[in-house]
Amino acid sequence: MDYTFSERMKNMNGTATREIFKLLGDPSIISFAGGNPAIECLPTERVKEITGDICAAPDFARVLQYGLTAGFPELRELLCKYVESAGITGAKTENVLVISGGQQGIDLALKAFINPGDVILVEDPTYLAFLQLANSYEGVCVGVRANDDGLDLADLEEKIKKHSPKMLYCVPTFSNPTGKTYSAENRKAIAEMTAKYGVIVIEDDPYSKLRFKGEYVPSLKSYDTAGNVIFISSFSKIISPGNRTGVAVADPAVIRKMEIGKQGTDLHTPNLSQMITYEYLRRGYLAPDLEKAVKIYGEKKGAMSEAIRKYMPEEFECTDPDGGLFIWGRLPERIDAAKLLPEAVARKKVAYIQGSVFFADGGGTNYIRLNYSYANVAQIEEGIKRLAELFKEKLA
Ligand SMILES: Cc1ncc(COP(=O)(O)O)c(C=O)c1O
């Protein structure tokens, strides 16, 4: 059959990470490619306990019934308090939508706002699945430069004036792929500027709880006085990605549109997943589990930074994140990280993600993203050593 797929799907292929996930099945490959939480951080015993209790409860049938699109009411209530930890105060249930992971929140925000041809500003580089998703709504992503403080505000304003964008998408805390964090002043300035020009902001926040050093920074949403910021938080990296739960916080009119969009997508997030998240939070399991996870990620990040210092060629530069799951590395420009990846995987048995896929406007061929949460400390040292050998060979 000669399929005529929709225009919007024409340029969409599997994302590089999705394709790379297939490699994780080969146990001899050390993967720095995905964004999986450490297997040892997944709360298997707690979820067994909670699930057992849910199944034994007299109202268990409720879990097997349809639920409300906006989410399990008790969970929505609890999430209003939960987001206070991101500096978002005064959220009411009408500001909150339970989502099937952060990815769905992004999808619903795009669905609610983006018409074909609308410009979406993104930090350059940014989360590659966002670029794919924006493409599927026929949005046009335009990169904004970033510096050590966050977004380059002069560049942001210039691009707003030039393109009249509908939206700005950003990951202000422990960005994927760079691991960098915007300062509080930068967030406030972005909130003010986007409000002034009527630009909707998606603040994507899957990583802020994974801080192993440095000071807490309030969310960009906490500086929103105009109602133009949609805050999206996920439990994937701090409870379980397989449980598919997250929360979107926005003005009630925006939440209502996203809720209608969600009806078309999945009617509601699975009740069992919502109840697991609800009980996990209600029983106070998050704080102690996070403390353990953050310690593990801090150690793994330390092991990767140390191995980079020890083995990588001196031309290799990289970020030094205070949290999250990624280090962003830069090779000399003559190295094409995409071309080198098959050799890294086949010969050195190490996987990374080539940096070019994270850039809206092309370029970035000499960058790589390295994940440090999934491999163990010994694998991190060995994997970086092997990658360094490959890079040194190519640079010689
Ligand atoms: C920046 C960013 N946003 C969103 C997601 C989607 O995560 P989930 O849908 O599991 O919450 C990810 C996953 O890696 C991510 O890195």
The ligand as a MOL file (V3000), in Angstrom:
LIG
                    3D

  0  0  0     0  0            999 V3000
M  V30 BEGIN CTAB
M  V30 COUNTS 16 16 0 0 0
M  V30 BEGIN ATOM
M  V30 1 C 12.9760 18.4370 29.0080 0
M  V30 2 C 12.0480 17.2850 29.0120 0
M  V30 3 N 10.7240 17.5100 28.9340 0
M  V30 4 C 9.8290 16.5140 28.9430 0
M  V30 5 C 10.2380 15.2030 29.0330 0
M  V30 6 C 9.1770 14.1440 28.9890 0
M  V30 7 O 9.1380 13.3840 30.1230 0
M  V30 8 P 7.8260 12.6700 30.6720 0
M  V30 9 O 6.7760 12.7220 29.6160 0
M  V30 10 O 8.2580 11.2900 30.9880 0
M  V30 11 O 7.4520 13.4690 31.8690 0
M  V30 12 C 11.6060 14.9000 29.1070 0
M  V30 13 C 12.0650 13.5160 29.1580 0
M  V30 14 O 13.2150 13.1910 29.0830 0
M  V30 15 C 12.5220 15.9720 29.1000 0
M  V30 16 O 13.8420 15.7850 29.1720 0
M  V30 END ATOM
M  V30 BEGIN BOND
M  V30 1 1 1 2
M  V30 2 1 2 3
M  V30 3 2 2 15
M  V30 4 2 3 4
M  V30 5 1 4 5
M  V30 6 1 5 6
M  V30 7 2 5 12
M  V30 8 1 6 7
M  V30 9 1 7 8
M  V30 10 2 8 9
M  V30 11 1 8 10
M  V30 12 1 8 11
M  V30 13 1 12 13
M  V30 14 1 12 15
M  V30 15 2 13 14
M  V30 16 1 15 16
M  V30 END BOND
M  V30 END CTAB
M  END
